[in-house]
């Protein structure tokens, strides 16, 4: 067992495919990060296995900023201490306490269930598919409850692609600063576990297969296809890690990262 680095930053995404919010601390539970991807939009024109309306359909979607109206109750489960100490299932706040408003790219503030928000998301795209809002008490993640990405891998991809890269393009929950670990060396963590801080233990389940979402600038939605091309040609189309939470608790910015056996 050894300390290999620290938690650089923590992120959650209240609405799937919209802009993330940086957290000083967050609760990592078996079902994912508390408050992460509780809302999503789905389209009847998408495959049943992945029905979500995302930045693949509307690039500007990643420029929409979602905020919880009650940030205190949205920060951690109402029974956080019991969940950490006794293994109780983390209880979400009420739907009212987890209500969200969205700031559109043109500066309007809309409730997440305001029909005009869907009209705004549809603007400029040519299809007639029905788009509806979906809400869940647990994170609607693509593959596993937690995603991780190292700063060293971001910098390596910059060098390989020759394109400036904002780490936020990879939409991870936890960014790791691993100065003693080479870029992409975290691929070897699959099948092993990490301790984040003093409490949370996660099992690395698989490498993260990437899609066109990582080509989008998180502030402008401008597209840089060379990022995805580089990952496809040099890294089997994969970058970053998926993980399952084995021990729940709070993770904090700056926490040590320990590689377990």
Secondary structure, DSSP 8 states (H G I E B T S, - for coil): -EEEEEEEEEEE-SBTTSB-EEESEEEEETTEETTTT-EEEEETTS-GGG-EE-TTT-GGGGG-EEEES-TTTTTS-TTHHHHHHH--------TTTT-EEEE-TTS-EEETT-HHHHHHHHTT------EEEEE-SS---SSSSEEEEEHHHHHHHHHHHTS---GGGG--SEEEE-TTS-TTGGGGGTTSEEEETTTEEEEEEEEEE--GGGGB-TTT--B-THHHHHHHHHSTTEEEEEEEEEE-EEEETT-EEEE--
